[in-house]
Amino acid sequence: MKNERADSNMPLGRLRRVKDFLPAPADLAISKETKKITISLNKFSIDFFKRQAEQHHTKYQRMIRELVDRYVFQYSQ
């Protein structure tokens, strides 16, 4: 008889407690200062971000903003 586990999501071996690494809800509510602008982008680019945002369950504007922020961070040091 083959020894199969009834539930493959159950852990194997001894359990050990891990440190809580998730931020507190208050730490997630930080609002960055933003400024609204108008920008014209290629339709191809917008369509790409919209598809990616849909796949990742987020907003495409947020992805573009994050991209710009990372670019600025990289080149401002």
FENTATA-V10141 format. One record per helix or strand. SS is the DSSP state (H for helix, E for strand). FROM is the first residue (numbers start at 0). LEN is the number of residues. Records with the same first field share a line. If there is no record, write none. Layout:
BEGIN
SS = FROM-LEN, FROM-LEN
END
This chain:
BEGIN
H = 24-4, 42-13, 59-16
END
